[in-house]
C-alpha cells in the first residue's frame, strides 16, 4: 500500500515527489510526479478496480509493442479519514477509501503541439507510424476504440498511443462508449460495431485534422461536394485515403493492411502529378481485384474523377466541417453553431440527401 496525505494544501504520495494534477476523465484522474528513480511518471488514480485492472491487463499484453504506453506498477492507496476529507476539498470525487493508482510512463509532448510545426510530408510520415502501431495492436487482437489526438503523445519524436480504458479484444461488439468527435457515432447507434473498422474511421479523422486542422462531421462524408472539395484541400492521394478510411458503411472501410500500402506514403516532393495519378490507379486496381462486387463498386466510386490536378476554387462551393464549437466551411468561415450542428445531426440523415 502507498500512503496518501495532504500537507499545506499539497497532495503527498509516498515514494513520489512533485505531485501535480494533469487531467480528469470519466473513470480516472491523472497526476504527474517524480518517482524514486527520478523519472517523471504519470499516476492514474481510480476507485474502479475493474477499470484499473483492465488497463493493466492491456499494458501487460502490449508490453513488447513499441509505441504503446508502458506501466510500472499498480498500488492500493491508504488514506486516513482526515486526509480523505482534505483530499476531496482539493480534488472532489477523485479519492475514496478504495482508490488505487497505476504508475506509467509520462510523455510531455502532446499531439497537436507537435504536429502543428511539421511539414506536410513529415505529417504523413508520422501518420504512417501511427497506423503501424495500430496495425500491430490489431494483429494482437486489441482494438483501442478511443483513438484521437489527445490519446497520442510523442517521445523523442516517435508517436506513443495512450489510454486503453475503452480497448476491447473482441472483433465484434454490440456498442461502444466512445462518441467523441473523432469516432463514427453512426456505428454505435447502428447497434453493432466492428472494432477494427471503428479504429480505422478514427484514424481517417485524425489524418484529416492533421492536414486541415478540422474534424469531419460524419453526415457530410456522403456528400459529393465534400469528396470533391476535400481533394482541393488536401490533394487526391490524401483525399482518397481519408475517404477510404471514413466510409459511412463500416464494412467498406479500407483494411489496416491496405492503408499501409496506400500510395500517399510513397509520395514525395520529387514525384510528379502523373506518377501520383498512376500510383493511385494501380492501388485502386489492385484493391478492386481482391474485393467483392459491392466493395469494387465502392472503389470505383472513390476513383471517379480522381485527378491530382487542382479543382475549382473552394470559395465557390460550401462544405461543412465539425469543430469543437461550430461548423466551418473550407475557407474557415463559421456557418453553424454547435447547437445547430447537434440539431442537424439528430435529424433524419436520409432527408439531408447527403
C-alpha positions as CSV (number, residue, x, y, z in Angstrom):
1,X,0.0,0.0,0.0
2,X,1.0,3.6,-0.6
3,X,0.0,6.3,1.8
4,X,-1.6,9.5,0.6
5,X,-1.9,12.6,2.7
6,X,-2.4,16.4,2.5
7,X,0.2,18.9,3.8
8,X,-0.2,22.6,3.4
9,X,-2.9,22.0,0.8
10,X,-0.5,19.9,-1.3
11,X,-1.0,16.2,-2.1
12,X,1.8,13.9,-0.8
13,X,2.1,10.3,-2.1
14,X,4.7,8.1,-0.6
15,X,7.6,7.2,-3.0
16,X,6.7,10.2,-5.2
17,X,7.6,13.9,-5.2
18,X,6.3,16.9,-7.1
19,X,2.8,15.5,-7.5
20,X,0.7,17.7,-9.8
21,X,-2.8,17.4,-11.3
22,X,-2.7,16.6,-15.0
23,X,-6.2,15.7,-16.3
24,X,-9.5,14.1,-15.4
25,X,-11.6,11.6,-17.3
26,X,-14.9,9.8,-16.8
27,X,-13.4,7.0,-14.7
28,X,-9.8,8.2,-13.9
29,X,-7.8,11.2,-12.7
30,X,-4.2,11.7,-13.8
31,X,-1.3,13.3,-12.0
32,X,2.3,13.7,-12.8
33,X,5.1,13.0,-10.3
34,X,8.8,12.1,-9.9
35,X,9.4,8.6,-8.7
36,X,12.2,7.2,-6.6
37,X,14.3,6.6,-9.7
38,X,13.9,10.3,-10.6
39,X,11.7,9.5,-13.6
40,X,8.8,11.7,-14.4
41,X,5.8,9.4,-14.4
42,X,2.0,9.5,-14.9
43,X,-0.2,8.4,-12.0
44,X,-3.6,7.2,-12.9
45,X,-6.0,7.3,-9.9
46,X,-9.3,5.5,-9.7
47,X,-11.5,3.7,-7.2
48,X,-12.8,1.5,-10.1
49,X,-10.7,-1.6,-9.6
50,X,-12.1,-3.2,-12.8
51,X,-11.1,-0.2,-14.8
52,X,-7.5,-0.2,-13.5
53,X,-7.2,-4.0,-13.9
54,X,-8.4,-3.7,-17.5
55,X,-5.8,-1.1,-18.2
56,X,-3.1,-3.1,-16.5
57,X,-4.1,-6.2,-18.4
58,X,-3.8,-4.4,-21.7
59,X,-0.5,-2.9,-20.7
60,X,0.9,-6.4,-19.9
61,X,-0.4,-7.8,-23.2
62,X,1.2,-5.0,-25.2
63,X,4.4,-4.5,-23.2
64,X,6.6,-5.7,-26.1
65,X,4.9,-3.4,-28.7
66,X,6.7,-0.2,-29.4
67,X,4.6,3.0,-29.5
68,X,2.3,2.0,-26.6
69,X,2.4,3.5,-23.1
70,X,4.1,1.2,-20.5
71,X,3.1,0.8,-16.9
72,X,5.5,0.2,-14.0
73,X,3.1,-0.9,-11.3
74,X,-0.4,-0.9,-9.6
75,X,-0.7,0.1,-6.0
76,X,-3.5,0.3,-3.4
77,X,-3.8,3.6,-1.7
78,X,-4.0,4.0,2.1
79,X,-5.8,7.2,3.1
80,X,-6.9,8.2,6.6
81,X,-10.4,9.7,7.2
82,X,-8.9,13.1,7.9
83,X,-6.8,13.1,4.8
84,X,-9.7,11.8,2.7
85,X,-11.7,14.9,3.7
86,X,-8.8,17.2,2.8
87,X,-8.2,15.4,-0.5
88,X,-11.8,15.8,-1.5
89,X,-11.6,19.6,-0.8
90,X,-8.7,19.7,-3.3
91,X,-9.9,17.2,-5.8
92,X,-13.7,16.5,-5.4
93,X,-14.8,12.9,-6.2
94,X,-11.4,11.7,-7.1
95,X,-10.1,9.9,-4.0
96,X,-12.0,7.3,-2.0
97,X,-11.1,4.7,0.6
98,X,-10.9,2.1,-2.2
99,X,-8.7,4.1,-4.6
100,X,-5.7,2.6,-6.4
101,X,-3.1,4.0,-8.8
102,X,-1.3,2.9,-11.9
103,X,2.2,4.2,-12.4
104,X,3.1,4.6,-16.0
105,X,5.4,6.4,-18.5
106,X,4.8,10.1,-18.9
107,X,5.2,12.0,-22.2
108,X,5.1,15.8,-22.2
109,X,4.8,16.4,-26.0
110,X,1.1,16.4,-27.0
111,X,-0.1,15.6,-30.5
112,X,-1.4,18.9,-31.7
113,X,1.5,20.9,-30.5
114,X,4.0,18.6,-32.1
115,X,2.2,18.1,-35.4
116,X,1.4,21.7,-36.0
117,X,5.0,22.6,-36.6
118,X,5.7,19.7,-39.1
119,X,5.8,19.9,-42.9
120,X,3.1,18.1,-44.9
121,X,5.5,15.3,-45.8
122,X,6.5,14.9,-42.2
123,X,2.9,14.8,-41.0
124,X,2.2,12.0,-43.5
125,X,5.3,10.1,-42.2
126,X,4.1,10.5,-38.6
127,X,0.6,9.3,-39.5
128,X,2.2,6.2,-41.2
129,X,3.9,5.4,-37.9
130,X,0.7,5.7,-36.0
131,X,-1.0,3.3,-38.5
132,X,1.8,0.9,-38.0
133,X,1.3,0.9,-34.2
134,X,-2.5,0.4,-34.7
135,X,-1.8,-2.5,-37.1
136,X,0.3,-4.2,-34.5
137,X,-2.4,-3.7,-31.9
138,X,-5.0,-5.3,-34.2
139,X,-2.7,-8.2,-35.0
140,X,-2.7,-8.9,-31.3
141,X,-6.5,-8.7,-31.2
142,X,-6.5,-5.4,-29.3
143,X,-8.7,-2.5,-30.6
144,X,-8.2,0.8,-29.0
145,X,-11.7,2.3,-29.5
146,X,-10.8,5.8,-28.5
147,X,-8.1,7.0,-31.0
148,X,-7.9,10.8,-31.0
149,X,-5.2,13.4,-30.8
150,X,-5.3,13.6,-27.0
151,X,-4.5,9.9,-26.8
152,X,-1.4,10.2,-29.0
153,X,1.7,11.6,-27.4
154,X,5.3,11.8,-28.6
155,X,8.6,10.6,-27.1
156,X,11.8,11.6,-28.8
157,X,9.8,12.4,-32.0
158,X,8.0,9.0,-32.0
159,X,4.3,8.6,-31.6
160,X,3.0,6.8,-28.5
161,X,-0.6,5.7,-28.1
162,X,-2.0,6.0,-24.5
163,X,-5.3,5.4,-22.6
164,X,-6.6,1.9,-23.3
165,X,-9.5,2.3,-21.0
166,X,-12.1,1.6,-23.7
167,X,-10.0,-1.0,-25.6
168,X,-11.6,-4.4,-26.5
169,X,-10.3,-7.8,-27.5
170,X,-13.3,-8.9,-29.5
171,X,-13.7,-8.4,-33.2
172,X,-17.4,-7.5,-32.9
173,X,-19.1,-5.6,-30.1
174,X,-22.7,-4.5,-29.6
175,X,-21.8,-0.9,-28.9
176,X,-19.1,1.5,-27.8
177,X,-18.8,4.0,-25.0
178,X,-16.9,6.3,-27.3
179,X,-18.9,9.0,-29.2
180,X,-16.1,11.6,-29.4
181,X,-15.7,14.0,-32.3
182,X,-13.3,11.5,-33.9
183,X,-15.4,8.4,-33.7
184,X,-18.1,7.0,-36.1
185,X,-21.1,7.7,-33.9
186,X,-23.4,6.1,-36.6
187,X,-21.6,2.8,-36.0
188,X,-22.5,3.0,-32.3
189,X,-26.1,4.0,-33.0
190,X,-26.4,1.1,-35.5
191,X,-26.1,-1.4,-32.6
192,X,-23.2,-3.4,-33.9
193,X,-19.6,-2.2,-34.1
194,X,-16.6,-3.8,-35.8
195,X,-13.7,-2.5,-33.6
196,X,-11.1,-2.6,-36.3
197,X,-13.2,-0.5,-38.6
198,X,-14.1,1.8,-35.7
199,X,-10.4,2.4,-35.1
200,X,-9.8,3.0,-38.9
201,X,-12.5,5.6,-39.0
202,X,-10.9,7.4,-36.1
203,X,-7.5,7.3,-37.9
204,X,-9.1,8.8,-41.0
205,X,-10.5,11.6,-39.0
206,X,-7.1,12.2,-37.3
207,X,-5.4,12.3,-40.7
208,X,-8.0,14.8,-41.9
209,X,-7.3,17.0,-38.8
210,X,-3.6,16.7,-39.3
211,X,-3.9,18.1,-42.8
212,X,-6.8,20.6,-42.4
213,X,-6.9,21.4,-38.6
214,X,-10.6,20.3,-38.6
215,X,-12.6,17.2,-37.8
216,X,-15.1,15.7,-40.1
217,X,-18.8,16.0,-39.4
218,X,-19.8,12.4,-40.3
219,X,-23.1,13.2,-42.1
220,X,-21.1,15.0,-44.8
221,X,-19.0,12.0,-45.7
222,X,-21.6,11.0,-48.2
223,X,-21.8,14.5,-49.9
224,X,-20.1,14.5,-53.3
225,X,-19.2,18.2,-52.7
226,X,-17.3,17.2,-49.6
227,X,-15.4,14.5,-51.6
228,X,-14.6,16.8,-54.4
229,X,-13.5,19.8,-52.2
230,X,-11.5,17.5,-50.0
231,X,-9.3,16.8,-53.0
232,X,-8.9,20.6,-53.4
233,X,-7.9,20.9,-49.8
234,X,-5.5,18.0,-49.3
235,X,-4.8,16.6,-52.8
236,X,-6.2,13.5,-54.5
237,X,-4.0,10.9,-52.7
238,X,-4.7,12.1,-49.2
239,X,-8.4,12.6,-50.1
240,X,-8.7,9.0,-51.4
241,X,-7.1,7.6,-48.2
242,X,-9.3,9.7,-45.9
243,X,-12.5,8.8,-47.8
244,X,-11.5,5.1,-47.8
245,X,-10.9,5.2,-44.1
246,X,-14.1,7.1,-43.2
247,X,-16.6,5.4,-45.5
248,X,-20.1,5.5,-43.9
249,X,-20.5,1.7,-44.2
250,X,-18.0,0.3,-41.7
251,X,-17.6,-2.9,-43.7
252,X,-16.4,-1.0,-46.7
253,X,-13.6,1.0,-45.0
254,X,-10.0,0.2,-46.1
255,X,-8.5,-2.6,-44.1
256,X,-5.4,-1.7,-42.0
257,X,-3.0,-3.6,-44.2
258,X,-4.3,-1.8,-47.3
259,X,-3.9,1.5,-45.6
260,X,-0.2,0.8,-45.1
261,X,0.2,0.1,-48.9
262,X,-1.5,3.4,-49.9
263,X,0.4,5.5,-52.5
264,X,0.2,8.5,-50.3
265,X,3.0,7.1,-48.2
266,X,5.4,6.8,-51.2
267,X,4.7,10.3,-52.4
268,X,7.5,12.9,-52.1
269,X,8.3,16.3,-53.5
270,X,10.1,14.5,-56.3
271,X,7.1,12.5,-57.6
272,X,5.2,14.1,-60.4
273,X,1.5,14.6,-60.7
274,X,1.4,11.9,-63.4
275,X,3.3,9.5,-61.2
276,X,0.8,10.2,-58.3
277,X,-2.1,9.5,-60.6
278,X,-0.6,6.3,-61.9
279,X,0.2,5.1,-58.4
280,X,-3.3,5.8,-57.3
281,X,-4.9,4.0,-60.2
282,X,-2.6,1.0,-59.7
283,X,-3.5,0.9,-56.0
284,X,-7.3,1.1,-56.7
285,X,-7.0,-1.6,-59.4
286,X,-5.1,-4.0,-57.1
287,X,-7.5,-3.3,-54.3
288,X,-10.6,-3.8,-56.5
289,X,-9.3,-7.1,-57.9
290,X,-9.2,-8.6,-54.3
291,X,-12.6,-7.3,-53.2
292,X,-16.3,-8.4,-53.6
293,X,-18.6,-6.8,-56.1
294,X,-20.0,-4.4,-53.5
295,X,-16.6,-3.3,-52.4
296,X,-15.5,-2.9,-56.0
297,X,-18.4,-0.5,-56.6
298,X,-17.1,1.5,-53.6
299,X,-13.6,1.7,-55.1
300,X,-14.9,2.7,-58.5
301,X,-16.9,5.4,-56.8
302,X,-13.8,6.6,-55.0
303,X,-11.8,6.6,-58.2
304,X,-14.3,8.6,-60.3
305,X,-12.9,11.9,-61.4
306,X,-9.8,11.4,-59.3
307,X,-7.2,13.6,-60.7
308,X,-4.2,15.0,-58.9
309,X,-4.7,18.3,-60.7
310,X,-6.4,21.2,-58.9
311,X,-10.1,21.6,-58.8
312,X,-12.1,24.8,-58.9
313,X,-11.7,27.4,-56.2
314,X,-13.2,26.1,-53.0
315,X,-14.6,29.5,-52.3
316,X,-17.3,28.8,-54.9
317,X,-18.9,25.9,-53.1
318,X,-19.8,25.1,-49.5
319,X,-19.0,22.1,-47.4
320,X,-19.2,21.9,-43.6
321,X,-16.7,20.6,-41.1
322,X,-17.3,19.9,-37.5
323,X,-15.0,21.6,-34.9
324,X,-15.3,21.6,-31.1
325,X,-17.5,24.7,-31.1
326,X,-19.2,25.1,-34.5
327,X,-19.2,24.2,-38.2
328,X,-16.9,25.9,-40.7
329,X,-16.6,25.8,-44.4
330,X,-13.4,25.1,-46.2
331,X,-12.4,28.8,-46.2
332,X,-12.7,29.0,-42.4
333,X,-16.0,30.9,-42.3
334,X,-18.3,29.9,-39.4
335,X,-21.6,28.5,-40.8
336,X,-23.4,26.9,-37.9
337,X,-23.3,27.0,-34.1
338,X,-22.6,23.8,-32.1
339,X,-26.2,23.8,-31.1
340,X,-27.4,23.9,-34.7
341,X,-24.8,21.3,-35.5
342,X,-26.3,19.0,-32.9
343,X,-29.8,19.6,-34.3
344,X,-28.6,18.8,-37.8
345,X,-27.0,15.6,-36.7
346,X,-30.1,14.4,-34.9
347,X,-32.3,15.0,-37.9
348,X,-33.2,12.1,-40.2
349,X,-30.0,11.9,-42.3
350,X,-31.8,10.4,-45.3
351,X,-33.8,13.6,-45.6
352,X,-30.5,15.6,-45.8
353,X,-29.8,13.9,-49.2
354,X,-26.1,13.5,-48.4
